[in-house]
Structure formats: structure tokens, C-alpha cells
Amino acid sequence: PVKGKVISWFGIQPNRMNFNGVRIAAAEEAAVQAAAGGTVIFSAPLKEYGETIIIKHEDHYATVYTHLGTRTVRGDARVKKGDRIAFLGKAGEKEEPYLYFEIRHKNKARNPLFFLP
């Protein structure tokens, strides 16, 4: 969904937190693309996650994109794989920009690295 480096992996972290997705570090203002075609079911700020987009896909899949800078799609929008949906921003004052990305199947978190190229 964004060109960058995976900096946090799916699952239990060294600090014992559990991540339902991956964090991908990338340049500020980097374009964030839809991982697959679908319908935007959420596009708004979300407490603790900042600017967030959720896309519903076929076969009960959904993708979640958080810590965005600027969202470029609204709810109910249809998107195709590779469409720009947002630009990356900073997650906090001291943190470098990153995308937090989840893939869910029937609302259960799946390891995104099994799906991404």
C-alpha cells in the first residue's frame, strides 16, 4: 500500500504488545494506495490511530490504513487496486511517518505479509 520498510511485524512485539498489522515507514507525503479494489466503509479520524481509512473487499476481506496525513477518499467511494487513497503524515511529533496496515478476513486479523508482494 506504500513503498517503504516494514518496521513492526504482525503479532507479539518485543514489548509484549500484539500488533494486528504491520507498520511501514515511508517518506512524509508518500502516496498510500488501495491494496485491492473495494468500497470505502470508513474515512475519518479515529482516536489513537489518527486519520484512518477502511476498505471492504470481496470474500469478507477488509483493509485498514491508519496514521495517515491526508485522506483523499470518502465513505462509500469505490476504489481499484493501486488507486491513491491518502498521503502519509507523521504519527506524532517525534515519530517518523509510517503507515499502520491491517488485513482482516471475517473481522479476524491476518498477517499482511502473507498477502503483499
PyRosetta script that sets phi, psi and omega in degrees:
from pyrosetta import init, pose_from_sequence

init()
pose = pose_from_sequence("PVKGKVISWFGIQPNRMNFNGVRIAAAEEAAVQAAAGGTVIFSAPLKEYGETIIIKHEDHYATVYTHLGTRTVRGDARVKKGDRIAFLGKAGEKEEPYLYFEIRHKNKARNPLFFLP")
pose.set_psi(1, -22.1)
pose.set_omega(1, 175.5)
pose.set_phi(2, -150.4)
pose.set_psi(2, 144.3)
pose.set_omega(2, 178.3)
pose.set_phi(3, -81.0)
pose.set_psi(3, 122.1)
pose.set_omega(3, -178.6)
pose.set_phi(4, 178.5)
pose.set_psi(4, -162.6)
pose.set_omega(4, -176.4)
pose.set_phi(5, -116.0)
pose.set_psi(5, 131.7)
pose.set_omega(5, 176.4)
pose.set_phi(6, -68.7)
pose.set_psi(6, 122.6)
pose.set_omega(6, -178.2)
pose.set_phi(7, -112.6)
pose.set_psi(7, -14.2)
pose.set_omega(7, 173.5)
pose.set_phi(8, -141.5)
pose.set_psi(8, 131.9)
pose.set_omega(8, -174.5)
pose.set_phi(9, -94.6)
pose.set_psi(9, 163.5)
pose.set_omega(9, 175.4)
pose.set_phi(10, -64.2)
pose.set_psi(10, 140.7)
pose.set_omega(10, 173.7)
pose.set_phi(11, 103.4)
pose.set_psi(11, -158.4)
pose.set_omega(11, -176.5)
pose.set_phi(12, -70.6)
pose.set_psi(12, 130.5)
pose.set_omega(12, -179.8)
pose.set_phi(13, -94.4)
pose.set_psi(13, 166.1)
pose.set_omega(13, 178.0)
pose.set_phi(14, -56.0)
pose.set_psi(14, -29.8)
pose.set_omega(14, 179.4)
pose.set_phi(15, -86.9)
pose.set_psi(15, 10.3)
pose.set_omega(15, 177.8)
pose.set_phi(16, 76.0)
pose.set_psi(16, 3.3)
pose.set_omega(16, 172.9)
pose.set_phi(17, -73.2)
pose.set_psi(17, 151.5)
pose.set_omega(17, 177.2)
pose.set_phi(18, -106.5)
pose.set_psi(18, 124.7)
pose.set_omega(18, 176.7)
pose.set_phi(19, -101.0)
pose.set_psi(19, 128.3)
pose.set_omega(19, 176.5)
pose.set_phi(20, -87.3)
pose.set_psi(20, 5.3)
pose.set_omega(20, -179.4)
pose.set_phi(21, -153.7)
pose.set_psi(21, -159.5)
pose.set_omega(21, 178.1)
pose.set_phi(22, -125.3)
pose.set_psi(22, 153.8)
pose.set_omega(22, 172.1)
pose.set_phi(23, -106.3)
pose.set_psi(23, 130.6)
pose.set_omega(23, -179.6)
pose.set_phi(24, -119.7)
pose.set_psi(24, 114.5)
pose.set_omega(24, 178.2)
pose.set_phi(25, -77.5)
pose.set_psi(25, 137.3)
pose.set_omega(25, 179.4)
pose.set_phi(26, -155.1)
pose.set_psi(26, 172.1)
pose.set_omega(26, -179.1)
pose.set_phi(27, -67.6)
pose.set_psi(27, 145.5)
pose.set_omega(27, 174.6)
pose.set_phi(28, -59.9)
pose.set_psi(28, 139.4)
pose.set_omega(28, -177.5)
pose.set_phi(29, 74.2)
pose.set_psi(29, 9.3)
pose.set_omega(29, 174.6)
pose.set_phi(30, -63.7)
pose.set_psi(30, 143.4)
pose.set_omega(30, 179.3)
pose.set_phi(31, -72.7)
pose.set_psi(31, 134.5)
pose.set_omega(31, 175.3)
pose.set_phi(32, -104.3)
pose.set_psi(32, 129.5)
pose.set_omega(32, -175.5)
pose.set_phi(33, -114.0)
pose.set_psi(33, 151.1)
pose.set_omega(33, 175.3)
pose.set_phi(34, -64.5)
pose.set_psi(34, 130.6)
pose.set_omega(34, -179.6)
pose.set_phi(35, -71.9)
pose.set_psi(35, -24.4)
pose.set_omega(35, 178.9)
pose.set_phi(36, -158.5)
pose.set_psi(36, 163.6)
pose.set_omega(36, 178.8)
pose.set_phi(37, -71.0)
pose.set_psi(37, 151.2)
pose.set_omega(37, 178.8)
pose.set_phi(38, 171.0)
pose.set_psi(38, -160.8)
pose.set_omega(38, -179.1)
pose.set_phi(39, -119.1)
pose.set_psi(39, 131.4)
pose.set_omega(39, 177.1)
pose.set_phi(40, -70.6)
pose.set_psi(40, 119.7)
pose.set_omega(40, 179.5)
pose.set_phi(41, -106.0)
pose.set_psi(41, -10.8)
pose.set_omega(41, 176.7)
pose.set_phi(42, -152.9)
pose.set_psi(42, 132.0)
pose.set_omega(42, 176.3)
pose.set_phi(43, -151.6)
pose.set_psi(43, 93.3)
pose.set_omega(43, -175.8)
pose.set_phi(44, -171.2)
pose.set_psi(44, 168.6)
pose.set_omega(44, 173.6)
pose.set_phi(45, -68.1)
pose.set_psi(45, 145.4)
pose.set_omega(45, 179.3)
pose.set_phi(46, -132.3)
pose.set_psi(46, 128.5)
pose.set_omega(46, -177.4)
pose.set_phi(47, -51.8)
pose.set_psi(47, 135.8)
pose.set_omega(47, -179.7)
pose.set_phi(48, 74.7)
pose.set_psi(48, -15.1)
pose.set_omega(48, -177.4)
pose.set_phi(49, -118.3)
pose.set_psi(49, -9.3)
pose.set_omega(49, -179.4)
pose.set_phi(50, 69.7)
pose.set_psi(50, -152.5)
pose.set_omega(50, -179.7)
pose.set_phi(51, -62.3)
pose.set_psi(51, 126.9)
pose.set_omega(51, -171.0)
pose.set_phi(52, -135.4)
pose.set_psi(52, 143.5)
pose.set_omega(52, 173.8)
pose.set_phi(53, -131.1)
pose.set_psi(53, 135.7)
pose.set_omega(53, 173.9)
pose.set_phi(54, -123.7)
pose.set_psi(54, 129.4)
pose.set_omega(54, 179.9)
pose.set_phi(55, -116.6)
pose.set_psi(55, 129.8)
pose.set_omega(55, 175.8)
pose.set_phi(56, -91.8)
pose.set_psi(56, 134.0)
pose.set_omega(56, -178.7)
pose.set_phi(57, -120.1)
pose.set_psi(57, 177.7)
pose.set_omega(57, 178.1)
pose.set_phi(58, -66.5)
pose.set_psi(58, 163.8)
pose.set_omega(58, 174.9)
pose.set_phi(59, 58.8)
pose.set_psi(59, 33.0)
pose.set_omega(59, 174.5)
pose.set_phi(60, 68.1)
pose.set_psi(60, 26.7)
pose.set_omega(60, 175.8)
pose.set_phi(61, -97.6)
pose.set_psi(61, 153.2)
pose.set_omega(61, 172.9)
pose.set_phi(62, -145.8)
pose.set_psi(62, 150.0)
pose.set_omega(62, 173.6)
pose.set_phi(63, -120.0)
pose.set_psi(63, 145.1)
pose.set_omega(63, -177.0)
pose.set_phi(64, -124.0)
pose.set_psi(64, 130.7)
pose.set_omega(64, -178.6)
pose.set_phi(65, -125.8)
pose.set_psi(65, 118.6)
pose.set_omega(65, -178.7)
pose.set_phi(66, -129.3)
pose.set_psi(66, 172.3)
pose.set_omega(66, -177.2)
pose.set_phi(67, 63.6)
pose.set_psi(67, 37.5)
pose.set_omega(67, 179.4)
pose.set_phi(68, -81.8)
pose.set_psi(68, 160.3)
pose.set_omega(68, 174.2)
pose.set_phi(69, -90.3)
pose.set_psi(69, -58.8)
pose.set_omega(69, -178.3)
pose.set_phi(70, -131.7)
pose.set_psi(70, 125.9)
pose.set_omega(70, 175.4)
pose.set_phi(71, -86.0)
pose.set_psi(71, 138.9)
pose.set_omega(71, 179.8)
pose.set_phi(72, -115.3)
pose.set_psi(72, 5.5)
pose.set_omega(72, 176.4)
pose.set_phi(73, -128.3)
pose.set_psi(73, 154.7)
pose.set_omega(73, 178.1)
pose.set_phi(74, -114.4)
pose.set_psi(74, 168.4)
pose.set_omega(74, 176.8)
pose.set_phi(75, -55.6)
pose.set_psi(75, 146.0)
pose.set_omega(75, -179.9)
pose.set_phi(76, 75.3)
pose.set_psi(76, -1.2)
pose.set_omega(76, 177.6)
pose.set_phi(77, -71.0)
pose.set_psi(77, 142.1)
pose.set_omega(77, 173.3)
pose.set_phi(78, -92.4)
pose.set_psi(78, 133.7)
pose.set_omega(78, 178.5)
pose.set_phi(79, -127.5)
pose.set_psi(79, 153.9)
pose.set_omega(79, 175.8)
pose.set_phi(80, -107.6)
pose.set_psi(80, 159.3)
pose.set_omega(80, 176.0)
pose.set_phi(81, -54.5)
pose.set_psi(81, 129.7)
pose.set_omega(81, 178.5)
pose.set_phi(82, 91.3)
pose.set_psi(82, -10.0)
pose.set_omega(82, 176.8)
pose.set_phi(83, -64.2)
pose.set_psi(83, 140.3)
pose.set_omega(83, 175.7)
pose.set_phi(84, -72.8)
pose.set_psi(84, 127.4)
pose.set_omega(84, -179.5)
pose.set_phi(85, -115.3)
pose.set_psi(85, -16.3)
pose.set_omega(85, -177.3)
pose.set_phi(86, -168.6)
pose.set_psi(86, 174.1)
pose.set_omega(86, 170.1)
pose.set_phi(87, -121.4)
pose.set_psi(87, 146.0)
pose.set_omega(87, -178.8)
pose.set_phi(88, -72.7)
pose.set_psi(88, 149.1)
pose.set_omega(88, 175.2)
pose.set_phi(89, -133.5)
pose.set_psi(89, -173.2)
pose.set_omega(89, 177.2)
pose.set_phi(90, -89.4)
pose.set_psi(90, 138.0)
pose.set_omega(90, -179.8)
pose.set_phi(91, -75.5)
pose.set_psi(91, -26.2)
pose.set_omega(91, 179.9)
pose.set_phi(92, -161.9)
pose.set_psi(92, 172.7)
pose.set_omega(92, -177.5)
pose.set_phi(93, -56.8)
pose.set_psi(93, -41.7)
pose.set_omega(93, -173.1)
pose.set_phi(94, -99.0)
pose.set_psi(94, -9.8)
pose.set_omega(94, -176.2)
pose.set_phi(95, -90.8)
pose.set_psi(95, 147.9)
pose.set_omega(95, 173.3)
pose.set_phi(96, -74.7)
pose.set_psi(96, 155.9)
pose.set_omega(96, -179.8)
pose.set_phi(97, -64.2)
pose.set_psi(97, 139.9)
pose.set_omega(97, 174.7)
pose.set_phi(98, -153.9)
pose.set_psi(98, 157.7)
pose.set_omega(98, 173.7)
pose.set_phi(99, -104.7)
pose.set_psi(99, 129.8)
pose.set_omega(99, 169.6)
pose.set_phi(100, -97.1)
pose.set_psi(100, 123.4)
pose.set_omega(100, -171.3)
pose.set_phi(101, -129.0)
pose.set_psi(101, 129.2)
pose.set_omega(101, 177.4)
pose.set_phi(102, -124.0)
pose.set_psi(102, 149.9)
pose.set_omega(102, 167.5)
pose.set_phi(103, -120.2)
pose.set_psi(103, 129.4)
pose.set_omega(103, 179.4)
pose.set_phi(104, -122.9)
pose.set_psi(104, 139.5)
pose.set_omega(104, 174.5)
pose.set_phi(105, -123.7)
pose.set_psi(105, 119.6)
pose.set_omega(105, -174.7)
pose.set_phi(106, 52.1)
pose.set_psi(106, 42.3)
pose.set_omega(106, 178.2)
pose.set_phi(107, 66.2)
pose.set_psi(107, 12.7)
pose.set_omega(107, 175.8)
pose.set_phi(108, -104.2)
pose.set_psi(108, 130.6)
pose.set_omega(108, -178.8)
pose.set_phi(109, -64.5)
pose.set_psi(109, 136.4)
pose.set_omega(109, 176.5)
pose.set_phi(110, -121.6)
pose.set_psi(110, 152.6)
pose.set_omega(110, 179.8)
pose.set_phi(111, -69.5)
pose.set_psi(111, 113.6)
pose.set_omega(111, -177.8)
pose.set_phi(112, -60.0)
pose.set_psi(112, -27.6)
pose.set_omega(112, -177.3)
pose.set_phi(113, -68.5)
pose.set_psi(113, -17.4)
pose.set_omega(113, 174.8)
pose.set_phi(114, -76.9)
pose.set_psi(114, -14.6)
pose.set_omega(114, -175.6)
pose.set_phi(115, -109.3)
pose.set_psi(115, -27.8)
pose.set_omega(115, -174.5)
pose.set_phi(116, -87.0)
pose.set_psi(116, 153.2)
pose.set_omega(116, 178.7)
pose.set_phi(117, -70.0)
pose.dump_pdb("model.pdb")
